[in-house]
Amino acid sequence: MKKPEARDRLKPPRRVSVLSSASAVLLFVAAGQTTATALPAHAANWQPPAASYAASAPVHTTVTMDDGVKIAVEVVYPTDPSTGARASGPFPVLLTQNPYGAQRSDPTDSGTYFVQRGYIYVASAIRGTGESGGQVDWFGDRQGKDGADLVDWAAHTLSGSNGKVGLDGCSYLGVDQWFTAAAVGKNSALKAITPFCTDSDFYNDLTANGGIPTPFVAGIARAEPRGPEDDPATDPQSVTIAQQASGGSRSYNDAYWQALNVQKLMPRIVGNNIPALTEAGWNDLFPGGNLGAYVSAQNAYFHRPLTDPISSDDPVTGRYQAIVGPWTHGEHVNEATLQAIRLEWFDTWLKNAPTGMATTSTPLHLFENGANTWVDSAAWPLSSDARTYYLGDGSLTTDKPTSQGSDTLTWSTATAANTLTYTTSPLTKAALLDGPTDVTLYAKSTTPETELTAKLSIVAPDGTVTKQADGILLGSQRAVDAQESWYGANNTLLKPSHPFTEASQRPVTPGQTTRYDISLLSNFTRIPAGYRIQISINSQPPADFHFPVAPTPQELANLAGGVYTVDRSPQAASSVNLPLTTPSSATPSRDDWGPSS
């Protein structure tokens, strides 16, 4: 492996999420109504305004895009609470773009919280859904262009607008914000975005995991109300679904997915001068998925390599901030604290309110699991500290093995056919798990393909096991890009980056010892003294894996009946590289960035 440069040491994780038709509804959250507000302590000189207005009945209309497609929108205006008449304004506009329809019968709210505080709120149905024309696709430039057209309409045509626009929404409604911000160009009416509940790299976060496709896109498709001009059998989204299921080009990280990588969009977004506040959860569908966006935004702003880590001596800007809480997908987004934070962000950029929010030197806001406190940071990860443990006879030890040893896994279609578990002795001092983890396995297989999963847990003195992170790797996609990977102290591999392209694929040679580097998702957890660290290895994702995968027919054929022998000998010492540092590396925040549970 190529020795990394000093700045190539670390890099945030990607989590893949997969949704069934039923769970796909979790992917919409927009601004909900609440009357309570909460204020982070950093804005001591600014107070969120109380509700001054009521909200109008929704006004439905259409907006024509550059290619003639008509997009359906719903507009809600501030009104006089005593008379019900529209307030005189003008007001800034908040826009959300929804794949589940823009009508009030949908779970998407009209943004009442923001309307009551002096914003016009516009909800649009993306092309091919709801009442909008055109054919539905999976994000991308076309939806970005639609968003740019809607921003222009909201700024210059919409009655009551003062010409300033922000973007709001969670999940799919958050993701579209990135593409709109990349498409609006310089000197746009778009002044700020809040992509909540979003990730950074759709191939690695959502549509494949470890090089294995998921049925994520198909799940979303089943949840979308199709528009009058859309044909689900032929629309562009159906091409993606078919290719992933059959092992076509889009089952790999091909040019299509590269174009949807938010990290690669960031130079355009930063160049367009669009500030962004992101949010995700450690228990999200793609836990901590916005960390990649935070890193790439800061790096783009300061003209550094996009996927390099942010070290403690790197300059950062308050224009790009990220919140990662102890939450599941969309949890607490519409409640008092997070709504007040979004209001503060919009008031900063759309109303020039003196909030002080943009001047922070610590724009990354992390919930420290185990300590139950918030931490503000500029760097991610906070430290480059790393510790290597080697797999032993059921143990994890800092000593390399001195004798021969091995363990066996059998691949089958049954979940977790068998499990290999390795555990440390109790920690003598508390430690902070701070970032992504690598599990390096040396193994032989009887088949030309392997599927290996790893799970990182901590074990309390009473035996309670709590999962921290997991990961998976398709053996034929084991190639590692050293320049894109993250390394900790002493060049310890912490986040292996795999290309996952068709060109990088190479079969596993049966009977030959082969190295596999499994990337485990990031976490940020204080581990008390007396706790133990545990790694579990499976040939199938275990029942508590963060999402299912769906191998292609060819992958299944190559996996069938495989027996894996995991080596733990001096010549091929399987190991785990952990981003462990001292808890003192994290300084508690003065601010409340959201509920702790």
N, C-alpha and C positions, 0 to 999 in steps of 0.2 A: 504494500500500500504506500502511495506517495506520502512523504512526510509533509504535514500541513504547515502553512505559514502561520504566524502568530495569531492573525485575525480569523483563521479558518477553524477555530477550535470548537465552536458550539453552534447549535442551531435548533429552533423550536420544533416541536413535534407536529405531526398531522394526525388527526383522528378522522376515521371514516365513519360515517353514519349510514345506516340503512333503515328504510321505513317500509312497513307494510301499508296497505291502503288505509287501515284503521289508524295507524300511528302517524301517517303523513299529515293529519290535521294538526299535529304539534308544530308544524312549520309555519304557522301564521300567528303573529301577535302584532297588533298595532297599538296605538295609544288608547288606553282605556280610561274611563271616567273615574276620578277620585277627587275629593275635596281637600284632603290633607296634603301637606307638603313637608319636605324635610330638606335640610340645608347642610352640605358638607362644610366643615369648619374653615376650610381655606378661604371661603368667600365671606369673611366676617363683615365686610362693608357693604354687602349686597344681600337683599332679602327677596325671595321669590314672591311675586305679587299674588295677592289673593284673587280669587275669581271675580272679575269685574263685569263679565258678560254672560249671557246665556247663549245657547247654540241654536241655530236655525234648523228647520227641516232640511233634509238633503235636497240639493238641486242637481238633477241629472242632465248631462249633456254629452256630446262627443267632441273629440279633438282629432283633426286629420293630420296624419303623419306625412313625412316627406314622400313616401311611396303611395299615398292615397288611402292607406288603411285607416279606418276610423276606430279610435280608442275610446271606450266608455269611461266616463268619470263621474264622481259624485262630489259635490262641493258643499261644505258646511261653513256658514258665516257666523261671526260674532253678532249677537243681537242685544238690544236693550232689555234687561231682565224685567222691567216693569211694563213695557209696551209690546215687546216681541218684535219690534221693528229692527231692521238691519242697522247695526252701528255704522256711524259715518266713515270711520277709517281715515286713510287707507291703512292696510295691515300687511305684514309679511305673510308669505304662504308656506305651509308645510305640505309636502307631497309624499304619498306612499304608493307603491306599485305592487299590486296584489295578484297572484295567479289563481286565487280562489274566488274571484268575483269582487266587484266594488259596491255591491248593494248592502243595505243595512241588514238584510236577512242573513248575511254572512257573519261569522264571528268577528270580522274586522270592524272595529269601532270607528266612529267618525272623528276621533281625536278631540273629544269634548274637553278634556283637561286643558289642551292648548288653545282651543277656541275660546274658552272662558277667560284666557289670559292674553287675548289679543292677537290671535293668529287665524287666518283662513286655512281650513284643512281640506285637502283634495285627495281622494282615493281613486286610483285608476285600476282597471282590470287589464292585465298585460295582454298583448295581442294573442288571439286564439283562445281566450278564456272569457267567461261571463258573457257580456254583451259586446265585447270587442271583436272587430274583424281580424282577418289574417290567420296564419297558421302558427301554432305554438311551437316554440323551440326551448332549448335548455340554456337560459341565460345568454350571454354573449353580446357581440357588437350590435346586433339588430335591436335587442331590448335596450341597450345603452343609447342608441340613436333615438328610440321612442322616448326614453326618459329625457333626453336633451330637448326634444321637441316639446314635451310636456312642460319642462322648466321654462322654456321660452314663452309658451302660451300662458303659463301661470304668472310670469313676470310682466308681460306686455299686453295681453289680451283680456285676462280674467278681470272682471269688474271688482273693484275694491282693493286690488293688489297694489302694494307700494313698490313693486319691482324687485324685491328680495325674496329668495326661495331657499328653503332647507328641505332635506330629505329625512323621512322618519320611517321606522318599521323594524320588525324583528324577523329573523330567519330568511325565507325567500324574499320577504319584503325588505330585509336588510341587505341581502346579497345584491339585488338589483341596483342598490345605491352606488356600489363600486363601479359598475359598468356605466351608469349615468354620469358619475363624476369624471370618468375617463373620457367620455364622449362630448362633454359640453364645450370644450375648448377654453381658451384663455379669456379673461374679462367677462365671464359668464355671470348671469343673475344668480347662479347657485353659489351660496355663501357658506354652507356647512352641511355635513351629513352625520347621521348616527346609525351606522350599520350594527344593530344589536343582534345577538344570537347567531352570529355568522362565523365562518371559517375563512381560511386563506388559500387553500389549494384543493380545488374540487375533486381532482382525481384521487389524491391521497387521503383527503378528509371525508369524502362522501361516496364516491362511485367505485372505489376499489380499496382494498386494504392488503398491504403486503404483496401487491401485484395480482390479487384475486378480485374479480369483479363482485359487486354487490347488486341487489335488486333495488337500489335506492331510487334511481330515476323512474323505474316502472312504478314504484309506490307513489311517487309524487304525481305521476300521470293519472293514476286512478283517482286521485283526490281533486283534480282540476275540473271545474265545470267548463266544458268545451264551448267555444264560441260558435256563432252561426256559420262561419266560413271554414272552421277547422275540421279536418278529417283525421281522426286518431290513427287511421291505418296508413296515412301517407305523410303526416306532418313531420318536420325536421326532428322533433323530439323522438318520434318512433324509430328513426334511423339509429339513434344512440342506443335505445333499448334493445333493438334487434342485434346490433353489432356486439354489444356487451354479452348478450346471452349466447351468441354463437361463436365467440372468440374472434370477432372481426377487429378492425383497426382500433375502434374505440374501447376495446377491452384492455388496451395498452395505454400508456401515458403518451399518446401521439400528439400531433400538432393541434388537433381539435382541443384536447384538454390543456395543452400548454397555453393556448389563447384564452382559456378561462381561468388561468392562475392569477389570483388577485395580487400576489407578490410581484408578478411581472407587469401588472397594470400600474403599479404604484408610481413609477416615474411620470406617467401621464397625469395621474390624479394630483400629485404634488406640483407638477408643472402647470396645472390648471388652477393652482392656488386654492384648493378645496380642503379645509380642515375636517378631520374625522375623529369622532369619539366612538369606539367600539366596545362591545360587551359580549362575554361568553361565560360558561360555567365549567368548573372542574368535573362536573357530572353531566355535562351537556352531551348531545348526540355526537359531537366532535370535541371532547373536552379541551379547554384552553385553545380552541382553534383560531382565535383572533390574535394569538401571540405572533404568528407568522406575519400578519398584517401590520402589527405594531413594529416589528423589527424592520420590515421592508419599507414602511413609511418613514421611519426615522433615518434609515440609511439612504433612501432616495432624497430626502430633504438635504442631507449633508454630503451627497454625492459619494457615498461609500458603496461597496459591493452589497447588493440587495439582501442576500441571505446570510451575511455575517452576523454574529452575535453583537449585542450592544454591551460593551464593557463599561466599567464604572468611570473610566476617564474619557469616554466618548461624549461629545456634545449631543444634547437632545433638545427638542422643541415641544412646547405645550400645545402646538397645533395638532399633534397626533397623540391621542391618549387611548388607553385600553383599560378595561375593568375585567377581571376574572374572579368570579365569586364561587361560593360552594353550592352551585345551583344545577338543576336539570334544565332542559331546553325551554326557554321562555319563562322560567320561574321568576316571579317578582318583578318582571319588566314593567307591568302596569300599576305597580304599587307606589306608595308615596315617595320613597327615597329615590328610586331610579327615574321616576317621572320628573321629580324636582331637578335631578342632575341633567336630564335631557333639556328641560326648560332653561336651566342655567347655560347650557351649551348654546342653545338657539338664541337666547337673549344676548349672549356674548357676541355672536357673529352677525345676527340679523337685526339687533336693536342697539348694538354698541353699548350695552349695559356694562358698568364698571365692576364686573364680577371678580376679576383677578384670576379667573380660571385658566386663561391661556398663558399666564406667566410662570406656571409651575416649573420647577427643575426636576420634578419626579413624576412624569406623566404615565407611569405604569402602576396600576392599583391592583394588588393581589391579595386574596384572602389566604391566610396561612392556616391550612388545615391542621388540626391537632392543637394549635395555639388559640384558635378561634378569634383571630384578630386580623385587621387589615394592615398591609405593608405597602408603603409607597416606594417606588424605585425608579431609577432611570435605566439601569442595566437589566438585561435578561440574557442568561440567568444571572443571579446576583453574584455568583462566584464561579470560578473555573475549577474549584476543588473536585477531585474525583477519587474513588476508592474501588479497587478491584478485588472481587471475591471469586474463588475457584470452586467448581462443583466437586464435591467429594462423595462419600458413601452416605447420602442423605444430608450432607452438611454443606455449608458455605463457609470457606475459610480464606484468610488472606495469604495462606501458604500454598504454593503450587504443589500438586500431587507428586509424590515420590515413588508411587507404585502404579501398576496397571489397574485399570478399572473401567467399567462400562455399564450402561443401562439400556434397556430396550423399550421401544414404543412400537405399537402396531396401528397402522392407519385403517380406519373403517368408517362407514357412513354413520355409525353411532357416535353421538356426541361424547367427547372425552373418553375414548375407548380405554385408555389407561393414562395415568398421570405420574410424572416424576417430580418429586418435591425435595428441595434443598433449603436448609435453614441455618442461619448463623447462630452463634452463641448470643446470649443477651448483651446488648450494648452497654458498655461501662459508662458512656457519656451520651447525653442527648445529641441528636444530629438533625440537620435540616435537609430533606430531600428537595433538590433545587434544580429542576429541569428534566431533560430526557435521559433515558437509560438504554444501554446496549446490552444485549445478551448474545454472546458469541458461542456457538455450538460447533463442535467438530463431530461429524456423524457419517455413518455409512448407511446406504439405503439399498434395498433389493429391487427398487423400481426407478425409472428414469425421471421421477418427479417426487418432491417432498412437500409436505405442508406441516410447518412447525409453529406452534404458538407458545408464548411465554407470558406469565403473569407475575407481577411484583406485588407482594403483600407485606404488611407488618403484623406481627403476632404479639398480642399483649401478654403480660405475665399470667393472666387467667386462661389463656389459650384462644381468646377471640382473634379471629383472622379478619383483617380489613384490606381489601384490594386497593392498590394505589394506581396501577397502570397496567396495560397489557399491549400486546402486539402480535403480529403474525407475519410469516414470510413464505412465499412460494419459492421452492428451491431453485427452479430454473431462472428466477429473477434475483439471484443472490449477488450480482455484480454491485460493487460499491463505487460511488463517485467520491473520491477523497477530497476534491475541492469543494464539494457541496456539503460534506459531512461536518459534524461538530466534534471537536476534540477538547478534552479538559487538560488538567495539569499532566505533565510528562507525556503529552501526546496520547492520552487515553481516549479511545473512541467512545463517545457518549451518544451520538445520534448518527447512525449510518444512513446515508442517503443513497437510495437505489434508483437508477434511471427508470426502470419498469417499462422500457420500450421494447418493441419487437426485436430491434437490432441487438439489444443488450441481453436478450434471452439466450440461455444455453442449457441443454439438458443436463440432468444429474447423471453421472456415470455410476451404474450399480456396482456396489462392492468397493468403491473408492472413498476414502475418508475425505470429506469436503467441509469447507468452512461456511457457516451461515451466520450472518450478523442480523439479529432481529431488533428492530427499533421499537422501543416501548414509549408510549406517550408521556409527555411531561406531567409532573405534579409538583406541588409546593406544600410539603407536609413536615411538621415538626415530629420527630420520632423520639419519645422519651427514653431515658436510660432504663434498662431492664427489658425493653422490647427487643424482639428479634426480627430480622429481615428474612423473607422467604421468596424463593423463586419456584414457580411451578411450570413444568414443560408438558405440553400435550401435542398429539398429532391432529387434533381437531379443536376448534374453539370450544372452551368449556361453557357450561350453562350460564355463567355470569359474565361471559365475554361481552364487550360493549355493543356488538352488533353481529348479525350473521353474515356469512359470505356465501357466494354462489359460484363455485368453480365452473368453468366452461366444460362442455362435453369432452373435449380433448384432454383437459386437465384432469377430469375425473378418471378417464381411461388410464392416464399415466400414473395416477395415484393409487389405483385399486390394488389392494393387498399388500401395500408396502410395509416392510419391517425396518425400523430405524434403530441403529446402534449408536448411542451417544457416548463419545469417548471422553474419559476423564483421566488420561494418562499423562506422564511428563512430556511426551512428544506432542500430544494434542490436548492441551488443557482447556476444556470448556470453562467459560467464565462469565461473570456479569460485571459490567462497569457502571457504578452508581455515582450520580452527582450529589455526593454528600458533603456538606459543609457545616460550620458551626452555627447554631441558632442566632448568635450575636450578629451574623451577617445581615439579618432582617431587623429593621427598625420599625416598630409599630407606628401606624399612621395616626394623625390627629383626626382624620376624617372618617365619616361613615359612608361607605360606598355601597351599602345595601344590607338586607337582612342576613343573618348568619345561618339561617336554615329555612 
